[in-house]
Amino acid sequence: MNAYHGVTAVSASMTGKPYNSVFGLPLDNFIHLSCPHYWRFGKDGETEAQFTQRMADELEETIKREGADTIAGFFAEPVMGAGGVIPPSEGYFQAIQPILQKYDIPLIADEVICGFGRTGNTWGCETYDFMPDAIISSKNLTAGYFPMGAVILGPELSDRLQAASEAIEEFPHGFTASGHPVGCAIALKAIDVVMNEGLIENVRTLTPLFEEGLARLAENPNIGEWRGKGLMGALEAVADKDTKRPFDGSLSVSERIANACTDQGLICRPLGQAVVLCPAFILTPAQMDEMFAKLERALKGVFAEVA
Ligand SMILES: Cc1ncc(COP(=O)(O)O)c(C=O)c1O
């Protein structure tokens, strides 16, 4: 739940957002597991380790109920992006991957947002110390300058597809613009710049400042949680910090905060009641200060109106 994977019939079916029901989605046979967001979904008295175990138990119960041979794969973002920047609970991937391996179910990392540096490593799965069976990449692949995506298969899935393709003489699957040479050229250059011109190092250098800034703003009585990884972060607005009670949806709190930021020339995204930041890898510490100063003004202004 809460994961975002796209808008085609299948990727929207994998997406764990209720709004896809207006399109008659998900299609049958797509199963969604609980969102591993401990702050929001942890039960009273439940430790983070117990919460992670509950997520893992749910996975195993689901596999047993459905039958492992009916399951094509497990899809997850290392950090949920459009769900509101939600890092998984502590030890999540270490808890679920052995279960997937036990039942021979591939783990596919949707790295469309996390990939190529966003979390401080080339891949989000490196940040979370797991090796997926396949990676989906886009966005940073071309630094956003050209629409392109990539599916990167590990040897096992690749061999299986190869063998299946030989049986029918070709791999009967591809888009008109697959492997587009302009996209490939831009991707190669963008990867070169990100990997070899110190951008990932800059993400790493800035991450502690980013976290400090988020933590400082989270001292506000109407911010329930700050969260993030690398240079993706979120502040979650709450009407009541102790009970984590959200604001009345009709107040559109996160939209108002985002609009108050836009008025000052800062773009951030409202997602649910969270305000999400995803700054450029070339950010400087001075720009980071400016970003937080603007966000702080926006928060103060909006909370003065609604709280
Ligand atoms: C994690 C993730 N996966 C997949 C997608 C879908 O990518 P596209 O819009 O290129 O299909 C997105 C888009 O935001 C995304 O954030």
The ligand as an SDF file (V2000), in Angstrom:
LIG
                    3D

 16 16  0  0  0  0  0  0  0  0999 V2000
    8.8520    4.8070   -8.1450 C   0  0  0  0  0  0  0  0  0  0  0  0
    8.2050    5.0700   -9.4690 C   0  0  0  0  0  0  0  0  0  0  0  0
    8.0120    4.0410  -10.3000 N   0  0  0  0  0  0  0  0  0  0  0  0
    7.4650    4.2020  -11.5030 C   0  0  0  0  0  0  0  0  0  0  0  0
    7.0470    5.4520  -11.9220 C   0  0  0  0  0  0  0  0  0  0  0  0
    6.3840    5.5650  -13.2400 C   0  0  0  0  0  0  0  0  0  0  0  0
    7.2450    6.0120  -14.1890 O   0  0  0  0  0  0  0  0  0  0  0  0
    6.6200    6.4830  -15.5800 P   0  0  0  0  0  0  0  0  0  0  0  0
    5.7660    7.6480  -15.2770 O   0  0  0  0  0  0  0  0  0  0  0  0
    7.8170    6.8310  -16.3860 O   0  0  0  0  0  0  0  0  0  0  0  0
    5.8740    5.3260  -16.1100 O   0  0  0  0  0  0  0  0  0  0  0  0
    7.2280    6.5560  -11.1170 C   0  0  0  0  0  0  0  0  0  0  0  0
    6.7830    7.9000  -11.5520 C   0  0  0  0  0  0  0  0  0  0  0  0
    6.7680    8.8440  -10.8110 O   0  0  0  0  0  0  0  0  0  0  0  0
    7.8150    6.3640   -9.8440 C   0  0  0  0  0  0  0  0  0  0  0  0
    7.9870    7.3900   -9.0020 O   0  0  0  0  0  0  0  0  0  0  0  0
  1  2  1  0
  2  3  1  0
  2 15  2  0
  3  4  2  0
  4  5  1  0
  5  6  1  0
  5 12  2  0
  6  7  1  0
  7  8  1  0
  8  9  2  0
  8 10  1  0
  8 11  1  0
 12 13  1  0
 12 15  1  0
 13 14  2  0
 15 16  1  0
M  END
$$$$
